[in-house]
């Protein structure tokens, strides 16, 4: 039986990759993934075989990787962050029943909510929600409902996929929903190109976030009512001091 490792590579640099992820990639004979993420790995594993597909080719590369594993190869299907958080673990496990010769092993990684939060301070120090603003696989009406209920519950939020060329106004629309239940001065943060060239962070208010520029390389953090700006850090207290 071959192996199919489902590997979250974190932000993509070696320093933020878990030891388990690195070990799985070193063992793998074939590494499959989205072109942009595989390009981050080529310098680290120049001797490996690679298979890539572009955006919307997720199921194609899942099947290719599972087929090779069912033939006896040791393979790794990679994605950024964590394989189980908006990653490839779900679809690969759904398809896995069709490839009984492939042993599927999920390897955890460092998702953008964690790596971005570290750059900003401690924005997720208490209860929080993670919501993707991409409507490619989820209707906007569902996204809006989740935003509204999370804001009503006073959760801190981490927003993935805040804007793209085809969705330039989705972050603004999300902020309009959040402003129904959150104060305009709620502390927010942006983390862009985490652990990559051009890395940047910014702390701003929810009112300012509404008009801020963001893209698919940006992770957005929206504080709870208790979130503070301490120096140049964003902190959501857990409550120990009280």
Order of alpha helices (4+ residues) and beta strands (2+ residues): beta-alpha-beta-alpha-beta-alpha-beta-alpha-beta-alpha-beta-beta-alpha-beta-alpha-beta-beta-alpha-beta-beta-beta
